[in-house]
Amino acid sequence: MGAYGAAVCAAVYGSMKLAQALGANALADKDPLPPHLREQLLARDPLFVASHWLLAGAAVVGVIVALATVRPWGARVPRRLLLLITWTLGVFMIVRSIGVLGFGFVGDVLLLTGVRPPPVGHASLARDLARWDLLLWSPFFLLWGVCWATAGWRLGRASGGVPAERCESSTR
């Protein structure tokens, strides 16, 4: 389940980044960025457009890696590499969703409750972006991170380098 969830999340994220690369808004105005970077994003700065293309490509790779942990053709990929990737992505995304240092559940709540003051001159925008992050982005990254970690955990439990779902299907 974790691998397929990670693949779906990667496909959703990649689709959004591809749409943004092609010129669609696709929630770009809800991206929790500092004001000067947000302006560049919305103005379709060439570096942001290029980054969207790179992120869309990375999402395709993410789908392939996630599926490699559960599909027969994935046995050709070194197991340790798959474990490293799945656990690294899982931890990174979970930490991002918690957000002790910035956006994420903790950072958003601190900003919205007034414990951490918003940037001067951008208080309303910061609160709006924190709400979007709290209700959309942080839960999405938490779900995606848990899916990656679950895929890594299942792969780690598999015997003989065969992903867990393949082991289970062969014992039925």
VMD Tcl script that builds the backbone (N, CA, C; Angstrom):
set m [mol new atoms 516]
animate dup $m
set s [atomselect $m all]
$s set {name element resname resid chain x y z} {
  {N N MET 1 A 0.824 -1.202 0.000}
  {CA C MET 1 A 0.000 0.000 0.000}
  {C C MET 1 A 0.862 1.257 0.000}
  {N N GLY 2 A 1.931 1.290 0.775}
  {CA C GLY 2 A 2.780 2.474 0.861}
  {C C GLY 2 A 3.410 2.844 -0.459}
  {N N ALA 3 A 3.890 1.845 -1.188}
  {CA C ALA 3 A 4.542 2.116 -2.472}
  {C C ALA 3 A 3.547 2.704 -3.464}
  {N N TYR 4 A 2.356 2.145 -3.530}
  {CA C TYR 4 A 1.358 2.670 -4.458}
  {C C TYR 4 A 0.903 4.067 -4.039}
  {N N GLY 5 A 0.790 4.300 -2.744}
  {CA C GLY 5 A 0.447 5.638 -2.253}
  {C C GLY 5 A 1.521 6.648 -2.605}
  {N N ALA 6 A 2.799 6.256 -2.438}
  {CA C ALA 6 A 3.898 7.152 -2.801}
  {C C ALA 6 A 3.884 7.438 -4.293}
  {N N ALA 7 A 3.580 6.428 -5.095}
  {CA C ALA 7 A 3.516 6.620 -6.551}
  {C C ALA 7 A 2.381 7.570 -6.926}
  {N N VAL 8 A 1.228 7.407 -6.301}
  {CA C VAL 8 A 0.091 8.290 -6.591}
  {C C VAL 8 A 0.407 9.725 -6.171}
  {N N CYS 9 A 0.968 9.895 -4.979}
  {CA C CYS 9 A 1.332 11.241 -4.514}
  {C C CYS 9 A 2.354 11.876 -5.453}
  {N N ALA 10 A 3.335 11.107 -5.897}
  {CA C ALA 10 A 4.336 11.626 -6.832}
  {C C ALA 10 A 3.675 12.029 -8.141}
  {N N ALA 11 A 2.734 11.221 -8.615}
  {CA C ALA 11 A 2.036 11.543 -9.864}
  {C C ALA 11 A 1.201 12.816 -9.723}
  {N N VAL 12 A 0.529 12.972 -8.590}
  {CA C VAL 12 A -0.282 14.173 -8.353}
  {C C VAL 12 A 0.618 15.407 -8.297}
  {N N TYR 13 A 1.675 15.316 -7.510}
  {CA C TYR 13 A 2.611 16.440 -7.375}
  {C C TYR 13 A 3.258 16.757 -8.718}
  {N N GLY 14 A 3.692 15.742 -9.434}
  {CA C GLY 14 A 4.307 15.943 -10.742}
  {C C GLY 14 A 3.354 16.558 -11.744}
  {N N SER 15 A 2.098 16.144 -11.699}
  {CA C SER 15 A 1.095 16.720 -12.598}
  {C C SER 15 A 0.902 18.207 -12.327}
  {N N MET 16 A 0.886 18.572 -11.046}
  {CA C MET 16 A 0.746 19.983 -10.688}
  {C C MET 16 A 1.959 20.771 -11.170}
  {N N LYS 17 A 3.156 20.243 -10.971}
  {CA C LYS 17 A 4.371 20.944 -11.401}
  {C C LYS 17 A 4.450 21.028 -12.918}
  {N N LEU 18 A 4.007 19.991 -13.611}
  {CA C LEU 18 A 3.972 20.028 -15.070}
  {C C LEU 18 A 2.993 21.102 -15.548}
  {N N ALA 19 A 1.830 21.166 -14.935}
  {CA C ALA 19 A 0.853 22.196 -15.292}
  {C C ALA 19 A 1.438 23.586 -15.063}
  {N N GLN 20 A 2.146 23.764 -13.936}
  {CA C GLN 20 A 2.770 25.056 -13.671}
  {C C GLN 20 A 3.865 25.363 -14.694}
  {N N ALA 21 A 4.634 24.368 -15.085}
  {CA C ALA 21 A 5.688 24.571 -16.087}
  {C C ALA 21 A 5.095 24.990 -17.423}
  {N N LEU 22 A 3.904 24.491 -17.712}
  {CA C LEU 22 A 3.241 24.805 -18.980}
  {C C LEU 22 A 2.437 26.103 -18.924}
  {N N GLY 23 A 2.409 26.759 -17.753}
  {CA C GLY 23 A 1.761 28.061 -17.645}
  {C C GLY 23 A 0.510 28.133 -16.810}
  {N N ALA 24 A 0.034 27.023 -16.307}
  {CA C ALA 24 A -1.175 27.048 -15.470}
  {C C ALA 24 A -0.833 27.539 -14.066}
  {N N ASN 25 A -1.822 28.097 -13.394}
  {CA C ASN 25 A -1.626 28.544 -12.017}
  {C C ASN 25 A -1.490 27.337 -11.098}
  {N N ALA 26 A -2.402 26.392 -11.175}
  {CA C ALA 26 A -2.374 25.124 -10.430}
  {C C ALA 26 A -1.824 25.267 -9.019}
  {N N LEU 27 A -2.430 26.128 -8.229}
  {CA C LEU 27 A -2.090 26.357 -6.824}
  {C C LEU 27 A -0.745 27.054 -6.618}
  {N N ALA 28 A -0.158 27.610 -7.664}
  {CA C ALA 28 A 1.120 28.305 -7.516}
  {C C ALA 28 A 0.992 29.480 -6.556}
  {N N ASP 29 A -0.157 30.144 -6.556}
  {CA C ASP 29 A -0.342 31.287 -5.662}
  {C C ASP 29 A -0.541 30.854 -4.203}
  {N N LYS 30 A -0.625 29.558 -3.966}
  {CA C LYS 30 A -0.769 29.037 -2.597}
  {C C LYS 30 A 0.523 28.399 -2.101}
  {N N ASP 31 A 1.579 28.504 -2.884}
  {CA C ASP 31 A 2.874 27.928 -2.530}
  {C C ASP 31 A 3.489 28.734 -1.393}
  {N N PRO 32 A 3.816 28.095 -0.280}
  {CA C PRO 32 A 4.347 28.831 0.874}
  {C C PRO 32 A 5.799 29.269 0.655}
  {N N LEU 33 A 5.958 30.386 -0.027}
  {CA C LEU 33 A 7.274 30.940 -0.304}
  {C C LEU 33 A 7.384 32.329 0.310}
  {N N PRO 34 A 8.605 32.771 0.578}
  {CA C PRO 34 A 8.778 34.174 0.990}
  {C C PRO 34 A 8.253 35.101 -0.118}
  {N N PRO 35 A 7.799 36.298 0.248}
  {CA C PRO 35 A 7.164 37.194 -0.730}
  {C C PRO 35 A 7.976 37.449 -2.005}
  {N N HIS 36 A 9.278 37.664 -1.904}
  {CA C HIS 36 A 10.056 37.968 -3.114}
  {C C HIS 36 A 10.143 36.753 -4.048}
  {N N LEU 37 A 10.222 35.559 -3.474}
  {CA C LEU 37 A 10.233 34.353 -4.308}
  {C C LEU 37 A 8.848 34.080 -4.883}
  {N N ARG 38 A 7.834 34.361 -4.126}
  {CA C ARG 38 A 6.454 34.182 -4.601}
  {C C ARG 38 A 6.203 35.066 -5.815}
  {N N GLU 39 A 6.691 36.314 -5.773}
  {CA C GLU 39 A 6.521 37.221 -6.904}
  {C C GLU 39 A 7.215 36.668 -8.147}
  {N N GLN 40 A 8.424 36.123 -7.973}
  {CA C GLN 40 A 9.140 35.533 -9.103}
  {C C GLN 40 A 8.382 34.330 -9.657}
  {N N LEU 41 A 7.842 33.511 -8.766}
  {CA C LEU 41 A 7.071 32.348 -9.192}
  {C C LEU 41 A 5.866 32.771 -10.021}
  {N N LEU 42 A 5.103 33.721 -9.512}
  {CA C LEU 42 A 3.887 34.140 -10.198}
  {C C LEU 42 A 4.181 34.914 -11.479}
  {N N ALA 43 A 5.375 35.523 -11.569}
  {CA C ALA 43 A 5.776 36.235 -12.785}
  {C C ALA 43 A 6.375 35.282 -13.815}
  {N N ARG 44 A 6.412 33.996 -13.488}
  {CA C ARG 44 A 6.953 32.954 -14.363}
  {C C ARG 44 A 8.422 33.196 -14.695}
  {N N ASP 45 A 9.181 33.537 -13.657}
  {CA C ASP 45 A 10.626 33.692 -13.795}
  {C C ASP 45 A 11.195 32.416 -14.418}
  {N N PRO 46 A 12.115 32.547 -15.394}
  {CA C PRO 46 A 12.656 31.358 -16.066}
  {C C PRO 46 A 13.240 30.301 -15.119}
  {N N LEU 47 A 13.833 30.729 -14.013}
  {CA C LEU 47 A 14.374 29.746 -13.059}
  {C C LEU 47 A 13.262 28.933 -12.402}
  {N N PHE 48 A 12.132 29.583 -12.114}
  {CA C PHE 48 A 11.011 28.847 -11.534}
  {C C PHE 48 A 10.382 27.907 -12.562}
  {N N VAL 49 A 10.266 28.356 -13.798}
  {CA C VAL 49 A 9.722 27.489 -14.845}
  {C C VAL 49 A 10.617 26.261 -15.002}
  {N N ALA 50 A 11.940 26.500 -15.052}
  {CA C ALA 50 A 12.883 25.380 -15.169}
  {C C ALA 50 A 12.780 24.454 -13.962}
  {N N SER 51 A 12.609 25.028 -12.763}
  {CA C SER 51 A 12.499 24.183 -11.566}
  {C C SER 51 A 11.234 23.330 -11.618}
  {N N HIS 52 A 10.165 23.855 -12.197}
  {CA C HIS 52 A 8.934 23.064 -12.334}
  {C C HIS 52 A 9.145 21.891 -13.279}
  {N N TRP 53 A 9.868 22.124 -14.370}
  {CA C TRP 53 A 10.182 21.019 -15.274}
  {C C TRP 53 A 11.019 19.967 -14.560}
  {N N LEU 54 A 12.007 20.410 -13.773}
  {CA C LEU 54 A 12.843 19.463 -13.027}
  {C C LEU 54 A 12.021 18.691 -11.996}
  {N N LEU 55 A 11.139 19.385 -11.293}
  {CA C LEU 55 A 10.311 18.715 -10.292}
  {C C LEU 55 A 9.325 17.743 -10.932}
  {N N ALA 56 A 8.794 18.090 -12.101}
  {CA C ALA 56 A 7.906 17.157 -12.809}
  {C C ALA 56 A 8.682 15.908 -13.214}
  {N N GLY 57 A 9.908 16.090 -13.689}
  {CA C GLY 57 A 10.762 14.944 -14.033}
  {C C GLY 57 A 11.117 14.112 -12.815}
  {N N ALA 58 A 11.430 14.789 -11.703}
  {CA C ALA 58 A 11.733 14.068 -10.461}
  {C C ALA 58 A 10.528 13.266 -9.987}
  {N N ALA 59 A 9.328 13.796 -10.200}
  {CA C ALA 59 A 8.114 13.077 -9.807}
  {C C ALA 59 A 7.954 11.803 -10.629}
  {N N VAL 60 A 8.293 11.861 -11.915}
  {CA C VAL 60 A 8.241 10.658 -12.752}
  {C C VAL 60 A 9.209 9.617 -12.201}
  {N N VAL 61 A 10.412 10.063 -11.850}
  {CA C VAL 61 A 11.392 9.154 -11.247}
  {C C VAL 61 A 10.836 8.598 -9.936}
  {N N GLY 62 A 10.163 9.447 -9.148}
  {CA C GLY 62 A 9.566 9.006 -7.900}
  {C C GLY 62 A 8.528 7.910 -8.097}
  {N N VAL 63 A 7.714 8.045 -9.127}
  {CA C VAL 63 A 6.721 7.006 -9.436}
  {C C VAL 63 A 7.437 5.697 -9.743}
  {N N ILE 64 A 8.481 5.774 -10.562}
  {CA C ILE 64 A 9.225 4.562 -10.941}
  {C C ILE 64 A 9.893 3.928 -9.730}
  {N N VAL 65 A 10.511 4.746 -8.881}
  {CA C VAL 65 A 11.176 4.209 -7.686}
  {C C VAL 65 A 10.158 3.570 -6.747}
  {N N ALA 66 A 9.040 4.243 -6.532}
  {CA C ALA 66 A 8.013 3.680 -5.643}
  {C C ALA 66 A 7.531 2.336 -6.166}
  {N N LEU 67 A 7.260 2.261 -7.451}
  {CA C LEU 67 A 6.778 1.009 -8.027}
  {C C LEU 67 A 7.874 -0.069 -8.041}
  {N N ALA 68 A 9.125 0.347 -8.120}
  {CA C ALA 68 A 10.228 -0.625 -8.111}
  {C C ALA 68 A 10.295 -1.403 -6.800}
  {N N THR 69 A 9.713 -0.846 -5.743}
  {CA C THR 69 A 9.744 -1.565 -4.461}
  {C C THR 69 A 8.723 -2.693 -4.386}
  {N N VAL 70 A 7.779 -2.721 -5.338}
  {CA C VAL 70 A 6.718 -3.742 -5.275}
  {C C VAL 70 A 6.490 -4.515 -6.568}
  {N N ARG 71 A 7.095 -4.105 -7.642}
  {CA C ARG 71 A 6.880 -4.778 -8.920}
  {C C ARG 71 A 8.046 -5.722 -9.209}
  {N N PRO 72 A 7.806 -6.796 -9.939}
  {CA C PRO 72 A 8.875 -7.770 -10.220}
  {C C PRO 72 A 10.105 -7.160 -10.894}
  {N N TRP 73 A 9.918 -6.221 -11.814}
  {CA C TRP 73 A 11.060 -5.618 -12.486}
  {C C TRP 73 A 11.929 -4.807 -11.525}
  {N N GLY 74 A 11.400 -4.435 -10.371}
  {CA C GLY 74 A 12.161 -3.678 -9.378}
  {C C GLY 74 A 13.253 -4.488 -8.708}
  {N N ALA 75 A 13.183 -5.821 -8.827}
  {CA C ALA 75 A 14.214 -6.672 -8.219}
  {C C ALA 75 A 15.576 -6.446 -8.869}
  {N N ARG 76 A 15.603 -5.837 -10.049}
  {CA C ARG 76 A 16.874 -5.541 -10.722}
  {C C ARG 76 A 17.567 -4.316 -10.137}
  {N N VAL 77 A 16.831 -3.517 -9.365}
  {CA C VAL 77 A 17.397 -2.325 -8.731}
  {C C VAL 77 A 18.006 -2.754 -7.402}
  {N N PRO 78 A 19.223 -2.299 -7.089}
  {CA C PRO 78 A 19.827 -2.678 -5.802}
  {C C PRO 78 A 18.906 -2.320 -4.627}
  {N N ARG 79 A 18.669 -3.309 -3.793}
  {CA C ARG 79 A 17.744 -3.153 -2.672}
  {C C ARG 79 A 18.186 -2.046 -1.718}
  {N N ARG 80 A 19.481 -1.985 -1.439}
  {CA C ARG 80 A 19.977 -0.940 -0.524}
  {C C ARG 80 A 19.720 0.456 -1.077}
  {N N LEU 81 A 19.848 0.609 -2.389}
  {CA C LEU 81 A 19.565 1.904 -3.009}
  {C C LEU 81 A 18.098 2.266 -2.831}
  {N N LEU 82 A 17.211 1.307 -3.072}
  {CA C LEU 82 A 15.779 1.562 -2.879}
  {C C LEU 82 A 15.465 1.896 -1.425}
  {N N LEU 83 A 16.092 1.178 -0.502}
  {CA C LEU 83 A 15.875 1.472 0.919}
  {C C LEU 83 A 16.358 2.873 1.271}
  {N N LEU 84 A 17.518 3.245 0.770}
  {CA C LEU 84 A 18.062 4.582 1.036}
  {C C LEU 84 A 17.130 5.663 0.502}
  {N N ILE 85 A 16.662 5.481 -0.715}
  {CA C ILE 85 A 15.784 6.484 -1.330}
  {C C ILE 85 A 14.449 6.563 -0.597}
  {N N THR 86 A 13.821 5.424 -0.347}
  {CA C THR 86 A 12.490 5.451 0.273}
  {C C THR 86 A 12.542 6.051 1.674}
  {N N TRP 87 A 13.511 5.644 2.478}
  {CA C TRP 87 A 13.608 6.169 3.841}
  {C C TRP 87 A 14.008 7.640 3.851}
  {N N THR 88 A 14.925 8.039 2.974}
  {CA C THR 88 A 15.329 9.447 2.920}
  {C C THR 88 A 14.146 10.327 2.543}
  {N N LEU 89 A 13.420 9.945 1.503}
  {CA C LEU 89 A 12.263 10.728 1.096}
  {C C LEU 89 A 11.182 10.732 2.171}
  {N N GLY 90 A 10.962 9.579 2.797}
  {CA C GLY 90 A 9.956 9.510 3.854}
  {C C GLY 90 A 10.276 10.437 5.011}
  {N N VAL 91 A 11.504 10.376 5.497}
  {CA C VAL 91 A 11.896 11.223 6.628}
  {C C VAL 91 A 11.861 12.696 6.231}
  {N N PHE 92 A 12.399 13.027 5.055}
  {CA C PHE 92 A 12.413 14.415 4.595}
  {C C PHE 92 A 10.995 14.985 4.527}
  {N N MET 93 A 10.070 14.236 3.958}
  {CA C MET 93 A 8.707 14.744 3.794}
  {C C MET 93 A 7.958 14.836 5.126}
  {N N ILE 94 A 8.205 13.895 6.012}
  {CA C ILE 94 A 7.563 13.961 7.332}
  {C C ILE 94 A 8.100 15.155 8.108}
  {N N VAL 95 A 9.407 15.367 8.072}
  {CA C VAL 95 A 10.006 16.510 8.764}
  {C C VAL 95 A 9.473 17.816 8.172}
  {N N ARG 96 A 9.354 17.881 6.838}
  {CA C ARG 96 A 8.810 19.080 6.200}
  {C C ARG 96 A 7.378 19.338 6.674}
  {N N SER 97 A 6.587 18.278 6.794}
  {CA C SER 97 A 5.193 18.456 7.198}
  {C C SER 97 A 5.074 18.924 8.645}
  {N N ILE 98 A 5.982 18.483 9.489}
  {CA C ILE 98 A 5.960 18.925 10.889}
  {C C ILE 98 A 6.389 20.379 10.980}
  {N N GLY 99 A 7.447 20.730 10.285}
  {CA C GLY 99 A 7.838 22.118 10.097}
  {C C GLY 99 A 8.249 22.900 11.315}
  {N N VAL 100 A 9.136 22.367 12.110}
  {CA C VAL 100 A 9.593 23.075 13.306}
  {C C VAL 100 A 10.264 24.406 12.941}
  {N N LEU 101 A 10.974 24.461 11.817}
  {CA C LEU 101 A 11.745 25.648 11.464}
  {C C LEU 101 A 11.031 26.610 10.516}
  {N N GLY 102 A 9.893 26.247 9.999}
  {CA C GLY 102 A 9.229 27.126 9.041}
  {C C GLY 102 A 7.812 26.676 8.804}
  {N N PHE 103 A 7.453 26.557 7.531}
  {CA C PHE 103 A 6.130 26.065 7.210}
  {C C PHE 103 A 6.035 24.605 7.624}
  {N N GLY 104 A 4.842 24.137 7.846}
  {CA C GLY 104 A 4.565 22.820 8.385}
  {C C GLY 104 A 3.632 23.031 9.563}
  {N N PHE 105 A 3.145 21.952 10.119}
  {CA C PHE 105 A 2.153 22.065 11.191}
  {C C PHE 105 A 2.599 22.998 12.313}
  {N N VAL 106 A 3.810 22.802 12.823}
  {CA C VAL 106 A 4.283 23.611 13.957}
  {C C VAL 106 A 4.457 25.065 13.550}
  {N N GLY 107 A 5.164 25.302 12.446}
  {CA C GLY 107 A 5.396 26.676 12.002}
  {C C GLY 107 A 4.111 27.412 11.679}
  {N N ASP 108 A 3.182 26.725 11.047}
  {CA C ASP 108 A 1.902 27.349 10.688}
  {C C ASP 108 A 1.108 27.719 11.934}
  {N N VAL 109 A 1.032 26.805 12.882}
  {CA C VAL 109 A 0.280 27.079 14.113}
  {C C VAL 109 A 0.933 28.221 14.886}
  {N N LEU 110 A 2.262 28.231 14.956}
  {CA C LEU 110 A 2.955 29.324 15.649}
  {C C LEU 110 A 2.647 30.668 14.999}
  {N N LEU 111 A 2.619 30.714 13.680}
  {CA C LEU 111 A 2.326 31.961 12.980}
  {C C LEU 111 A 0.864 32.358 13.152}
  {N N LEU 112 A -0.033 31.408 12.992}
  {CA C LEU 112 A -1.466 31.718 13.061}
  {C C LEU 112 A -1.934 32.080 14.462}
  {N N THR 113 A -1.248 31.602 15.490}
  {CA C THR 113 A -1.619 31.946 16.866}
  {C C THR 113 A -0.902 33.185 17.369}
  {N N GLY 114 A 0.015 33.724 16.565}
  {CA C GLY 114 A 0.723 34.933 16.954}
  {C C GLY 114 A 1.968 34.695 17.779}
  {N N VAL 115 A 2.309 33.440 18.051}
  {CA C VAL 115 A 3.530 33.146 18.810}
  {C C VAL 115 A 4.762 33.554 17.997}
  {N N ARG 116 A 4.717 33.280 16.714}
  {CA C ARG 116 A 5.784 33.722 15.804}
  {C C ARG 116 A 5.199 34.824 14.932}
  {N N PRO 117 A 5.775 36.017 14.981}
  {CA C PRO 117 A 5.200 37.111 14.209}
  {C C PRO 117 A 5.402 36.920 12.706}
  {N N PRO 118 A 4.410 37.347 11.911}
  {CA C PRO 118 A 4.557 37.263 10.452}
  {C C PRO 118 A 5.545 38.322 9.959}
  {N N PRO 119 A 6.046 38.172 8.741}
  {CA C PRO 119 A 6.971 39.181 8.214}
  {C C PRO 119 A 6.299 40.555 8.127}
  {N N VAL 120 A 7.054 41.562 8.444}
  {CA C VAL 120 A 6.534 42.932 8.410}
  {C C VAL 120 A 6.149 43.271 6.968}
  {N N GLY 121 A 4.967 43.820 6.797}
  {CA C GLY 121 A 4.486 44.217 5.480}
  {C C GLY 121 A 3.811 43.101 4.699}
  {N N HIS 122 A 3.883 41.892 5.195}
  {CA C HIS 122 A 3.276 40.760 4.495}
  {C C HIS 122 A 2.481 39.875 5.453}
  {N N ALA 123 A 1.956 40.459 6.513}
  {CA C ALA 123 A 1.270 39.678 7.551}
  {C C ALA 123 A 0.055 38.941 6.997}
  {N N SER 124 A -0.759 39.634 6.221}
  {CA C SER 124 A -1.969 39.011 5.688}
  {C C SER 124 A -1.627 37.864 4.736}
  {N N LEU 125 A -0.667 38.081 3.853}
  {CA C LEU 125 A -0.231 37.036 2.925}
  {C C LEU 125 A 0.349 35.849 3.689}
  {N N ALA 126 A 1.171 36.117 4.692}
  {CA C ALA 126 A 1.788 35.036 5.471}
  {C C ALA 126 A 0.728 34.193 6.168}
  {N N ARG 127 A -0.279 34.823 6.718}
  {CA C ARG 127 A -1.357 34.078 7.379}
  {C C ARG 127 A -2.154 33.248 6.371}
  {N N ASP 128 A -2.428 33.835 5.203}
  {CA C ASP 128 A -3.163 33.107 4.162}
  {C C ASP 128 A -2.365 31.880 3.710}
  {N N LEU 129 A -1.077 32.053 3.466}
  {CA C LEU 129 A -0.246 30.929 3.036}
  {C C LEU 129 A -0.100 29.888 4.144}
  {N N ALA 130 A -0.041 30.329 5.393}
  {CA C ALA 130 A 0.042 29.384 6.512}
  {C C ALA 130 A -1.232 28.547 6.606}
  {N N ARG 131 A -2.380 29.160 6.366}
  {CA C ARG 131 A -3.638 28.395 6.372}
  {C C ARG 131 A -3.635 27.334 5.267}
  {N N TRP 132 A -3.226 27.740 4.053}
  {CA C TRP 132 A -3.151 26.779 2.947}
  {C C TRP 132 A -2.173 25.665 3.269}
  {N N ASP 133 A -1.048 26.029 3.850}
  {CA C ASP 133 A -0.051 25.016 4.176}
  {C C ASP 133 A -0.587 24.064 5.242}
  {N N LEU 134 A -1.263 24.612 6.233}
  {CA C LEU 134 A -1.799 23.805 7.327}
  {C C LEU 134 A -2.886 22.849 6.848}
  {N N LEU 135 A -3.695 23.293 5.904}
  {CA C LEU 135 A -4.823 22.480 5.453}
  {C C LEU 135 A -4.545 21.631 4.213}
  {N N LEU 136 A -3.542 22.008 3.406}
  {CA C LEU 136 A -3.285 21.273 2.171}
  {C C LEU 136 A -1.876 20.693 2.113}
  {N N TRP 137 A -0.879 21.567 2.102}
  {CA C TRP 137 A 0.483 21.104 1.825}
  {C C TRP 137 A 1.060 20.217 2.920}
  {N N SER 138 A 0.954 20.624 4.168}
  {CA C SER 138 A 1.528 19.808 5.243}
  {C C SER 138 A 0.870 18.432 5.347}
  {N N PRO 139 A -0.471 18.333 5.294}
  {CA C PRO 139 A -1.063 16.985 5.292}
  {C C PRO 139 A -0.635 16.161 4.073}
  {N N PHE 140 A -0.523 16.811 2.911}
  {CA C PHE 140 A -0.098 16.093 1.711}
  {C C PHE 140 A 1.315 15.544 1.880}
  {N N PHE 141 A 2.239 16.382 2.365}
  {CA C PHE 141 A 3.614 15.912 2.554}
  {C C PHE 141 A 3.706 14.869 3.666}
  {N N LEU 142 A 2.861 14.980 4.685}
  {CA C LEU 142 A 2.837 13.953 5.721}
  {C C LEU 142 A 2.375 12.623 5.144}
  {N N LEU 143 A 1.285 12.644 4.395}
  {CA C LEU 143 A 0.785 11.423 3.753}
  {C C LEU 143 A 1.849 10.826 2.833}
  {N N TRP 144 A 2.440 11.657 1.994}
  {CA C TRP 144 A 3.448 11.202 1.051}
  {C C TRP 144 A 4.654 10.626 1.790}
  {N N GLY 145 A 5.089 11.291 2.839}
  {CA C GLY 145 A 6.216 10.804 3.627}
  {C C GLY 145 A 5.921 9.482 4.317}
  {N N VAL 146 A 4.724 9.345 4.856}
  {CA C VAL 146 A 4.334 8.083 5.493}
  {C C VAL 146 A 4.280 6.964 4.449}
  {N N CYS 147 A 3.812 7.281 3.260}
  {CA C CYS 147 A 3.788 6.270 2.186}
  {C C CYS 147 A 5.211 5.830 1.836}
  {N N TRP 148 A 6.139 6.787 1.690}
  {CA C TRP 148 A 7.535 6.426 1.403}
  {C C TRP 148 A 8.124 5.588 2.535}
  {N N ALA 149 A 7.889 6.009 3.777}
  {CA C ALA 149 A 8.437 5.261 4.913}
  {C C ALA 149 A 7.836 3.862 4.982}
  {N N THR 150 A 6.555 3.745 4.707}
  {CA C THR 150 A 5.911 2.432 4.690}
  {C C THR 150 A 6.499 1.551 3.594}
  {N N ALA 151 A 6.725 2.144 2.418}
  {CA C ALA 151 A 7.346 1.387 1.326}
  {C C ALA 151 A 8.738 0.913 1.737}
  {N N GLY 152 A 9.501 1.779 2.380}
  {CA C GLY 152 A 10.834 1.398 2.853}
  {C C GLY 152 A 10.777 0.328 3.920}
  {N N TRP 153 A 9.843 0.459 4.838}
  {CA C TRP 153 A 9.702 -0.520 5.916}
  {C C TRP 153 A 9.337 -1.893 5.345}
  {N N ARG 154 A 8.380 -1.901 4.430}
  {CA C ARG 154 A 7.966 -3.185 3.820}
  {C C ARG 154 A 9.101 -3.800 3.018}
  {N N LEU 155 A 9.837 -2.966 2.300}
  {CA C LEU 155 A 10.965 -3.461 1.525}
  {C C LEU 155 A 12.033 -4.025 2.455}
  {N N GLY 156 A 12.272 -3.352 3.560}
  {CA C GLY 156 A 13.255 -3.817 4.534}
  {C C GLY 156 A 12.865 -5.130 5.190}
  {N N ARG 157 A 11.580 -5.361 5.339}
  {CA C ARG 157 A 11.097 -6.610 5.952}
  {C C ARG 157 A 11.101 -7.775 4.969}
  {N N ALA 158 A 11.162 -7.471 3.693}
  {CA C ALA 158 A 11.099 -8.523 2.669}
  {C C ALA 158 A 12.332 -9.419 2.770}
  {N N SER 159 A 12.130 -10.669 2.480}
  {CA C SER 159 A 13.250 -11.608 2.560}
  {C C SER 159 A 13.879 -11.820 1.201}
  {N N GLY 160 A 15.177 -12.003 1.192}
  {CA C GLY 160 A 15.894 -12.346 -0.025}
  {C C GLY 160 A 15.869 -11.292 -1.105}
  {N N GLY 161 A 15.688 -10.020 -0.748}
  {CA C GLY 161 A 15.712 -8.950 -1.729}
  {C C GLY 161 A 14.447 -8.837 -2.549}
  {N N VAL 162 A 13.420 -9.606 -2.203}
  {CA C VAL 162 A 12.161 -9.537 -2.935}
  {C C VAL 162 A 11.206 -8.676 -2.124}
  {N N PRO 163 A 10.646 -7.598 -2.715}
  {CA C PRO 163 A 9.730 -6.744 -1.974}
  {C C PRO 163 A 8.594 -7.528 -1.325}
  {N N ALA 164 A 8.128 -7.012 -0.187}
  {CA C ALA 164 A 7.156 -7.703 0.653}
  {C C ALA 164 A 5.894 -8.106 -0.096}
  {N N GLU 165 A 5.351 -7.251 -0.946}
  {CA C GLU 165 A 4.111 -7.597 -1.629}
  {C C GLU 165 A 4.319 -8.786 -2.555}
  {N N ARG 166 A 5.507 -8.905 -3.141}
  {CA C ARG 166 A 5.777 -10.065 -3.993}
  {C C ARG 166 A 5.931 -11.324 -3.143}
  {N N CYS 167 A 6.527 -11.196 -1.951}
  {CA C CYS 167 A 6.669 -12.353 -1.064}
  {C C CYS 167 A 5.307 -12.849 -0.619}
  {N N GLU 168 A 4.429 -11.893 -0.253}
  {CA C GLU 168 A 3.108 -12.280 0.213}
  {C C GLU 168 A 2.315 -12.980 -0.889}
  {N N SER 169 A 2.432 -12.462 -2.111}
  {CA C SER 169 A 1.643 -13.083 -3.187}
  {C C SER 169 A 2.151 -14.477 -3.532}
  {N N SER 170 A 3.439 -14.740 -3.307}
  {CA C SER 170 A 3.966 -16.062 -3.621}
  {C C SER 170 A 3.642 -17.094 -2.536}
  {N N THR 171 A 3.213 -16.643 -1.345}
  {CA C THR 171 A 2.890 -17.570 -0.266}
  {C C THR 171 A 1.412 -17.876 -0.188}
  {N N ARG 172 A 0.637 -17.265 -1.039}
  {CA C ARG 172 A -0.817 -17.505 -1.001}
  {C C ARG 172 A -1.193 -18.727 -1.740}
}
mol reanalyze $m
mol bondsrecalc $m
mol representation Tube
mol addrep $m
